[in-house]
Amino acid sequence: MSESTSPDDLFRRIATAQHQLDAGFSHLPPHAEPVLDEAAAAILQQAAERLHDNYPYAHPLYAGQMLKPPHPIARAAYALTMSVNPNNHALDGGRASSAMELEAVAELAKMFGFPQYLGHLSSSGTFANLEALWVAKQLQPGRGIAASDQAHYTHTRIGGVLGLPFVEIPSDATGRMDLDALKQALEKHDIGTVVATLGTTAVGAVDPLDQILKLQQKYKFRIHVDSAYGGYFTLAQNLAPAARAAYDSIPQADSIVVDPHKHGLQPYGCGAVLFRDPSVGQLYKHDSPFTYFSSKELHFGEISLECSRAGASAVALWATQRLLPYTRDGQFARDLSSSHEAALEFNRRLAANPAFVIPNVSPALDIVFWTAAASTPAESSAFAQSIFDKAAENNLYLALATLPARYFPPGTWKATPEAHQETVLCLRSVLMKPEHLHWLDQIWSRLIKAAAA
Ligand SMILES: *Cc1c(COP(=O)(O)O)cnc(C)c1O
């Protein structure tokens, strides 16, 4: 993915495919469609102007939040499909794109090692998680949900929406769910579902799913894996053993969420949820017989909480998977390994520089966080803020995150009585673009300049 597609190439490819698509409907009498006249062109120019008010998300010097540009093939396939604008709610609204959704979801299931499954795309990770926990609620009415204090905040909200008790499990000093705390919570509360986050949104920590599974034998709960961010890293070849063990346990979870619109090179509007037991399809009230859930005539509206959904999302994902298959030795997997390597290398440089302090553990995935060396967390926080500002002046775009001071080694700051509950403002970099490894020198020199200022 090192050569880049110019807009002209992109739109030429779309135009060619569009003619091909239109030819399939050429038996119909022509009909008038609205044209884009000069007034429309002027408005588009205004829109382009307005859109300057953004960080340059697609550029490798944007190394801040979780933003990865869609692959050109996803843009092209999405744009092409817009002329049909299929609705994957029902086969009547989008036959071809529903078939492509089935195939795209099958690729996700294969990637995770789910031998049988029921699943579909969704508009987002939020909605996919809501659906997984809604199914859990129907199977075990009234039983609570447990997730770590680093789980996405959507889970607390979903607990509220579903009216289920929510139990927050503290994270340990590495940002992973604390197993002893989980065990205590399981003794004390009626927990029906444990949410394991594989790739926390703030720091990319990977909850120990393999260990959580061991507790499941004694305490009997469902396991939902929220890997909206990190799911695709199951393909990476260079994860540390603890993370690898968690990913290798995914086939034993009851449900999983992944967001193709995060690491899967898709435009926003593409999440996915998969259940290991296809019979949960019965919980979505409808009249179809059970055998229906393994049928090729599957009607997505009947196994999805959401109704209308963009068929274009399915076509874009399907096309991207054809170009970059989810194989462990393919380009897509290599790009994920390269993002992880970029994070490790960045972390090594930070460790070697006395201006910075790094956390207890090196990055599990591709998210790096650190702060400025100082005598108190408050001072470190102030420096971090000013490095963030200075870096942006120099076209390096980082992110900020307020994190527990206990994620850093003891002795990082002068000991105070409240040290165990203090927080510190950190700099954070999500190195999710495959180009980031090659841009590390550029990123590093700008960071050093910002820290010196
Ligand atoms: C991003 C994220 C979500 C929310 O997904 P959206 O697609 O933003 O709605 C949930 N959980 C995790 C771990 C995430 O990273």
The ligand as an SDF file (V2000), in Angstrom:
LIG
                    3D

 15 15  0  0  0  0  0  0  0  0999 V2000
  -14.7260    2.1960   19.1680 C   0  0  0  0  0  0  0  0  0  0  0  0
  -15.1070    1.2170   20.1910 C   0  0  0  0  0  0  0  0  0  0  0  0
  -16.4570    1.0030   20.5370 C   0  0  0  0  0  0  0  0  0  0  0  0
  -17.5600    1.8380   19.9350 C   0  0  0  0  0  0  0  0  0  0  0  0
  -17.6820    1.5870   18.5810 O   0  0  0  0  0  0  0  0  0  0  0  0
  -18.2480    2.6940   17.5660 P   0  0  0  0  0  0  0  0  0  0  0  0
  -18.0320    2.0590   16.2380 O   0  0  0  0  0  0  0  0  0  0  0  0
  -17.4410    3.9400   17.7770 O   0  0  0  0  0  0  0  0  0  0  0  0
  -19.6850    2.8990   17.8810 O   0  0  0  0  0  0  0  0  0  0  0  0
  -16.7450    0.0320   21.4610 C   0  0  0  0  0  0  0  0  0  0  0  0
  -15.7690   -0.6870   22.0390 N   0  0  0  0  0  0  0  0  0  0  0  0
  -14.4710   -0.5200   21.7400 C   0  0  0  0  0  0  0  0  0  0  0  0
  -13.4360   -1.3460   22.4210 C   0  0  0  0  0  0  0  0  0  0  0  0
  -14.0910    0.4590   20.8180 C   0  0  0  0  0  0  0  0  0  0  0  0
  -12.7890    0.6550   20.5400 O   0  0  0  0  0  0  0  0  0  0  0  0
  1  2  1  0
  2  3  1  0
  2 14  2  0
  3  4  1  0
  3 10  2  0
  4  5  1  0
  5  6  1  0
  6  7  2  0
  6  8  1  0
  6  9  1  0
 10 11  1  0
 11 12  2  0
 12 13  1  0
 12 14  1  0
 14 15  1  0
M  END
$$$$
